[in-house]
Amino acid sequence: MAKKSKLKPEISEKEENINADKNNIFNPGGELVVDVFETNSDFVVFAAIAGVSIKDLDISVEKEMMVIKGQRQDPHLDHVRQYFYQECYFGPFKRTIVLPENIDTDLADAQMDKGMLTIKIPKIDKLKELKPEIKVS
């Protein structure tokens, strides 16, 4: 029969996951915050991506998923510094967004203005899709 060590108490899997989350709380490496909403005509993804040009982003859309990938380059060449706060993330980032079914991903459009990325995907009008066009001769 195996003895339990008194020096290292047994930790459940749930407690290990909680501890891992606590350790990563101040290391958001690669986190990209987004607003996702819809208008009458579009499904919209909005993200603040300062320091990155739209040409340096990789935005892919597959069936029900959109993936936004990129990398923020560290503008500071002097890496010998003593930070009081270091909250700006530099390096690779990636965000996956689940897409609804009623959109036309072939007509997706991405624009970047002052570090704000806006991706619009037109909605498919269900009535037009279901109603066949009748031609009169």
Phi, psi and omega in degrees: 000130183284139178270144174275135179284133178281341181281328182234095182295152179291134181243131179288162179299321179297317179295323178297318178295319178297316179296321178297319178297319179297320180292332182266000185300326181256013178235075185280019185327115175087004181285133177236117181274140183224154166251133178234124182208174176231151173248187178297331186245342187224155166261129189234136172242128184234128182219140174270113182232074181292143175082009180231136177272150181299330179292341179266004178263148173244106180248116180238145180234122176232144182012273185249014183227143171241135178238128177246119180234150176187189178210132174267123178277136179289117182283350182267114180280335179276103182271001178263089180217155177248103183283142167272321174220141173223092184250344179281129182263129174239138182131191183286149175219158181205140177220133177249134182233130177282132183258149176284171182279334190270042180231159178252094185294339178293338182256017179298144181225132179242134178229145176236128178220116178054042178081007180250118179268129176235121177246123179245132176235118182297143175281152175269128178283110183302324181294318179294323182293322183275336185266113180290147179281129181252124180259135178257130180256000000 
